[in-house]
Amino acid sequence: MTMTTAGVIFALSLVVALVAVHRPFGDYMFRVVSGTRQSRVERGIYRLVGANPAAEQSWGVYARSVLAFSAVSVLFLYAFQRVQDRLWLSLGFDAVVPHGAWNTAVSFVTNTNWQSYSGESTMGHLVQMAGLAVQNFVSAAVGVAVAVALVRGFARSRTGRLGNFWVDLTRIVLRILLPIAVLGALALMAGGVVQNLSGGTAATTLTGGTQTITGGPVASQEVIKVLGTNGGGFYNVNSAHPFENPTAWTNWLEIFLILLIPFSLPRVFGRMVGQNRQGHAVAAVMAILAVASVALTNVFELAGNGTVPQAVGAALEGKEVRFDVSNSATFAAATTLTSTGAVNSFHDSYTSLGGMLLMVNMMLGEVAPGGTGSGLYGLLILAVITVFVAGLMVGRTPEYLGKKIGSREIKFASLYFLITPALVLAGTAAAFATGNASTALNVGPHGLSEVLYAFTSASNNNGSAFAGITVNTTWWDTALGLCMLLGRFLPIIFVLALAGSLARQAPTPASEGTLPTHRPLFVGMVVGVTVILVALTYLPALALGPLAEGL
């Protein structure tokens, strides 16, 4: 069996598995976010945080709850790292330096999990388990909660209420993320992923010196990492490490977990708005973009680009032989199409066009299928922009799911779309203008690609690294931290504001002039608008970097 054939079978098996679980798992999530019964544990949590589960919130209160919870999380995680040397299970590691603690705290709270340090030689077990792993759960749950709030905006009429953030957060963590994390951790341990508290030695990066370290609770953190579509691994080389991802079938399982929740959320959307076909249309857009990306990434990597790769038949540098080129390319496409950031190969070593495609995946807004929750609300924003464009073409007031898309709604949608490119391009320019781009190990187009990838990953809350660039400096930790912070919470504010505006509207009856948003024509329009907007925004930067290198 050739590598290409094996890669096709690998990818097709993922498609079959995701199609099989899309409906039952989507229906389960729908029952979780729409139910009214509270468990005893949930009621105890509500009393602890002082939340009234029966009281629903306006978009402003919902947004303030998200921001307050996240602000407290950042402060707690920052302090946790700064006093690490005084904590139990610190492994003798020093406290994390201020700029590193700031970057890491913001990174994990924003669901990015960008790491400017080596996990196994910087963070003790307590910080890893009680700090970083906890944020892997709750930051992912925040994304799903915001997506559900936006869907409620489409589904409800003549109300300013979008649900209760504390109820949504608690249910998503306890009923969705935790159960699957337990099952996934057991499956990964069966595949050879270690789960222990003993190990060897390694040199630290942020704290200096040499420390005795442990193998660590890798299995549980690995499944939390991929299930929450977070990057960040216990080991610096992430899912390329045999302790984190030992075999081809654990590699398959990790990709499946990365895609499981994002690809099932369109089913939740369809159920909540009372039209399953609307969910099918959203899932179709995700699938088209994802299949195209996986296919093209495999083509670029299998074909190679340059004398040596073409001579050996593929670009193997930076890839693990136990996964081969195709399965590494599929993992890379999945991790950049979502907000995962986990890697099982060196993206810096990909062909110029293959590396460019990984950047484009993130530049699309990570909507195919995107992160847990963020992918769904990002794609719904693009659907709103699409119906607005279609309305302009035929001279009608645009509508989506019975809601008029007026000037207020399109302003929120436009601001959502524009904030991330502004951060990516301004950050890249600032790095070169201040001389900090010199930390890239390469010059010319490839050096630009390394800097551009870093800001694209941070601003889109992805967390994967192109590598080949040193980012554990005060300037880089501060700049990337700001991009992660603004790239996460400004879009969330715009999403919730849009949800509140939609929820207050009265339903608009469909007429013969209403654009059907469940048919192939609309699916194609959303795909086209997504690609065109990204091309118009990022093409000049890509032309100076990976395109120039490829040509």
N, C-alpha and C positions, 0 to 999 in steps of 0.2 A: 504494500500500500504506500503510495507516495505521500509526501508531506502535505501537498495540496488537498488530496482526497481526504486524508485524516482531518485536516482543518475544516473542510466542508461538513463532514459528519459531525465534528465537535460543535460547530456553530448551529447546524440544523437540530441537533439534540437539545440545545438550549432553547431554540424557538419552540419546539414541541412541548418541552417542560413548562415554559412560560405561558403558552396558550392553554395548557391543561389546568394550571392553577389560577389563571386570570379571573375566571368567574367565581369559583368557590371562595378563594381568598379575598377577592374584592367584595363579595357579599358579606363575608365575615367582618371585614373592616367597616362596611356600611352599618352593620348592626352595632358595632362598638361605638361609632361616633354619633349614631342616631338614637341609641337606647336611652331609657330613663332610669333604669334600675341602678342602684349604687351598692357596691359590695361593702362589707364591714371595713376592710382595709382602706378603701377609697374614702369612706366617711371619716375615718380617723385622720387621713391626710388633709381633708378639707378643714377639719377642726384645727389641725396643727397650724395650717397657713392662714386660718381665719377667713376662708372662702365660703360663700353660700352657694351650694350647687344648684339651687332652684332659681337663682337670680342670673338672668342673661345680661350681656354687656353690649353697649354701643361700640361702634368701630373705634372710637377714641379711647374708651376704657379698655377694650381688648388690646389695642396697640400699647397703651401705657403698661398693661400687665406684662406683655411680652418684653418690653424694654426694661421694666423694673426687675423681672426675673433674670434677664440676661446680664444686667448691670451687677446685680448681687453675685451672680455666678462668676463673672470676670474678676471681681474683687476677691472672692473666696479663693479661686484657683490661683490667682497671683500670690496671695498671702501664703497659700499652701506650699507653693514652690519656694518662696523666700525663706520659709522656716523649715525646709525639708531636712536640714542637717540635725534638727532637734527632735525629729519624729521617729517613731517606731518604724522598723523596716526601711530605714533610709539607706541601708547598705553601706553606710559610711560616706555617702556622697555629700558634697558641699551644697549649700543653698544655690539655687539657680540665680545667675546674675540678673539685675533688674530688667535690661532690655530683652533678655531671653525669656524671662518669666512673663513680661507683658505680651510678647508675641505669642507665646504658647497659650496663655490664658485666653486671649482674643481668638486665637485660631480654633481652639476646641469649643468655645462657647458659640462661635459663629458657624459651627458644623463644617469647618474647613479642614482642620487637623494638619495644616502645614507644619512641618517640623524642621527647625534650623539646628537640630542637635541629634545626636545618636541616642535613641531611646534607652538602649540597654546600658549605657554608660553615663547617663545624666540624671535619670529619674529613679527614685527608689520605688519599692513595691507599693507603699501606701499612697504615694502621689499618683502612681500609674493606675491603681485599682479604685481608690476612693475619689480621685480627682478627675483624671483624664477619661477613664472608662465610664464614669457617671455622666460626663458631658457628652460622650458618644451616644448615650440614650436620650438625654433630655433635649440636646440641641437638635437631634433628628426629629423628636416629637414636636418641637416648636414648629418646624417646617410643615409637618402634616397638619397641625392645628391651624396654621394660617391658611393652608390650602382649603381645609374644610370650611373655614370662615368665609372665604371667597365664594365657594360653591353655595353656601347658605345665602349669600347676597344675590345670586342668580335665582335660587329656588324660592326665596321669600318675597313678599310684596307688602307695601304700606307699613313697614316696621323699621326701626332703627337697631334692632337686636340681632347679633350674629352668633350668639351662643356664649359660653363661659370658658375663658382660656384655661382656668385652673382645672376644670372638669375635663376638657379636651386633652390637656397635657397629661393628666393622671391616667386617664383611660388608655391613651395611646401607649404610654410606657408599660403599664401593668398588663394590659390585655393583648397587645400586639407585639411590641419589641421584646419584652422579657421572655414570653413563652418560646418564640422562635429562636431567640439567642441561646436558650438552654438546649433546645434540640440541635441547633447548628453546632454548638460547642461540642456536644457529645459525638456528632458525626465527624467533626474535624479531628477530635482525639482518636476516634477509631481509624482515621486515615493517617495518623502518625504525628499530628500536631501536639507539641508537649504542653503539659499543664502541671507545673511544679514550681518549687521555690528553691532550687539548687542550681549551681552553674559554675562558670569559670571566671576569667579576667578579661578586661578590655580597658582602653584608654578613654578618658572623658574628653568631651569637646568644649562644652561651655564652662565647666568648672575647673578643668586642668587636673593634672596628676593621673595616677593609675589607681584603679579601684577594683576590689573583688566584687563581681556582679553575679547575678543569678539568671537561670534560664527563664524564670518568671512565669506568670499566669498567661501564657501566650494564647492558648486555645480560646479562652473566654474573650480575651481582648480582640483576637482575630475575627471572631464571628460578630462581635459588636461593631468592629470596624467596618466590615463589609455590609452587614445588615443595615446599619445606620447610614450607609453610603458616606462613610467618612474615610479619609486617608489616615495616616498615622499608624505606625506599627511599633511593636516592642523593640524590634531590631531595625537598625538603620537602613538595611536593604529591603525592608518591608516584605512583601509577599514573594520575593525572590529567595528568601532565606528558607532552607529546608525545614527548620523548626516551625515556621509559620505556614508554609505551603509545600509539603513534601512530595506530592505526586500529581499526576495528570488529573486524577479524579477529584482531588481536593481543589485543584485549580478550577475545574468545572463547577464544583459546588460553590466556590467563592464568587464566581461570575454570576451564577444563578441567584445567590443571595443579594448581590449588588443590584440586580435588576428586578427582584421579586416585588418589592413594595411599589417602586415607581411605575411599573407596568400594570400593576393591579389597581392603582388609584383611579384611572379613567372609569373603571367599573363603578367605583364609589360615586364618582361624579354623575354618571348616568342614572344611578339609582336615586340619588338625592334630588336631581332635577326632574325625576319622573319620566325620563326618556332614555332608555338604554342605548338607543342608536346614537345619541349624542356622545356617549362614552365610547362607543365603537369608533366614531369619527376621530376623537382625540387619540385613541390608541393607534389608529391607522397612521396618523401623522407621525407619532413617535416611532412606529415600526418602520415606516419608509425611510426616515432619516437615520435610524439606527442600522438598518440593513445596508444602506448605501455606505455608511461610515465603516462598518465592519468589513464589507467587501473591498472597499478601496484601500483600507489600511493593510489588509492581507495582500492585495495586488502589489502595492508599493514595496512592501517588505519582502515578499517572495521573489519579485522581479529584481530587486536590488537597484542601486543607483551608484554606479562607479565601477572601476575596473575590477577591484578585488571582489566585491559582492557578486558581480555578474559572473566572475570566473568560478566561484564556489556555488552559485545558484541561488543565493539568498543573502540577506544582510544579517549575519548571525552575531556580530559583535554586540555585547551588552545583553544578550539573552541567555536564559538557562536552557541547557540542552535537554533537560527532562521535560520541558514544555514545548520545545521546538519553536520555529519562527511563527508559524500560523497561530498556535494557541497563545503565544505571547502577544501577537498583534491583536487578537480578539480581546484579550484581557485589557490591553491598553486602550482600545476603542471603548470598551464598556466602562472603564474607570474614568475616562474623560467625557463620555456622553452623560454620565451621572456626576454627582458631586462627591464621588468616592475618594479619589486621590491615592488609593492603594496602587502599587505598581509591582509587577513581577519581572520587569526588564528595565533597562536603562533607556528612557525616552531620548536622551541626548545622543544615543548611538543609533537612533533610527535614521533611515534615509531622509533626505531633506524634505521630500514630499510626504513621506509617512509622518515625520515629526510635525509638519505643517498641518496635516489633517487632525492630529491630536489637539493642536491649538484651536483649530476651527470648531472642533466638537465643543470646546468650552465657550468659544465666542458665540456659538449659536444660542447661548444662554442656558446650556445644559438642559435641554427640553426633550431629549430623545433617549431615555425617558426622563432624564434629569434626576435631581436628588429627591430624597423622601419629602414629598410635599412641594418643594421648590420647583420641581420639574412640572408638576401639574399646574401650579398657579402661573408659572412662566409661560406655559403653552396657552393657557386661557387668556393671558394678556395679549399674546400674538394673535389669537383668534379674534379678540376685540379689535385690534388694529386692522385685521383682514376685513372684517365686516364694515369697518369705517371706510376703508379704501374702496370696497365694493359699492358702498352707498354713494360715494362721490362719483363713481363711474356711471351710475344709472340715475343720479339726481334724486335719491331718496334718503330720508333719515335712516341711518343704519340701525339695525336691531339684532340682538343676539339673545336667544332664549326668551323672547317676549319682553326684553328690556331695551329701551332706546339708548344708543351710544351717542350722547351729546357732547358738547364742548368740555364739560366737567369731566366726564368719563374718559374721553380721549386724552385729556391733559394728564390724568393720573397714569394712563397706559403708556404715554410717550415718555413721561419722566421715569417710569420704571425701566423702559428699554434703554434710555440714554445714560443713566447713571453709571452702569458698568463699563461701557466703552470709554466714557470720560475718565474713569479711574485708571483703566488699563493704559490708555494712550498718554495721559498726563504723567502717570507714574513712570512709564518707560522713558519719556522725555526728560523727566526730572533726574533719573538715574544717570543719563548721559550728560546732562547739563552740569551736574554737580561732580562729575568724575567718579561716581560710585559704580558705574558700569564696568570699571576696570577690574572688578572682582570676577568677571566672567573669564573663564580659562581660555576662551577663543577670541579671535579678533574677526573683523569683517562681518559678513552676513550671519554666520553661525553664532558669533558673539551677540549680535542683536537678537537672534532667535532665543538665546538663553535668557536674556533680560525680559523680552516680550512674554515668554512663556511664564516667567515667575510672576509678573503682574497680572497676566491673564488668569493664572491659577488662583492667586490670592483674591482678586476682585470678584471672581465667579464662585468663590468659596469651594474650590475643588480640592486643593491641597497636594496634588501631585507635583513633582519637580522634574524639570528638564535635566537637572544636574549640570555639572560643568560650571557651576557658579557658586561662590562663597557668599552666603547670606546671613551668617551669624555675627553680624556687626551691628553696632548701635543704629546706624542709618537704615540698613536693610530691615532690621527687626521692627523699627518704628514705622517706616514707610509701608511695608507689607501689612503690618498690623492695622494701620489706618485704612488701607484698601479693603482688608477683610471686614473690618467693622462697618465701614460705610457701604460696602458692597452687599452686606447682609441686611442691615436694618433699614436703610433708606428704601430699598425695594419693598420690604415688608410693610412699611408705613403706607406706601403708595397702593399696595395691594389691598390693605384693610380699608383705606379711604375709598377706593373703588367699590369694595364690597358694601360699605355703608351707603354709598350713593345708589347702588343698584337695589339694595334691600328696601329703600324708601320709595321706590317707584311703584306705580300701579302697573299691572301687566298690560302689555300691548297685544291685542289679538292679531294673529297672523292673517295676512292678506295675500292676494295674488302677487303683489310686488315684494313680498318678504323673501329674502334669500334663504333657501333651505341650507341649514348648517350641518346636515347629517349625510350628505351625498358626496360622491367622489369628487365632484367639481369643487366643493368647498375644501375638502381635504387637500386637493392639489393646490388651491389658492393659498392655504396656510403654509404649506411646504414652500411654495414659491416666495411668499412674502418673507418668510424666515430666512431663506437663503439670500434673497436680494438685499434685505436690510443689513445682514452681516457682511456681505460682499462690499456694499457701498461704504460701510463704516471702517472695516479693517483692511481692505485691499491694499492701500498704500503702505501700511506697515508690513504686511505679509510680502509685498513685492520687494521691499528692502531686505527682508530676512530670508525665510525659507525658499521663496520663489526664486530669488536671485541666486541662492546657493544651488538650487536644483537645476537651474538653467546653465 
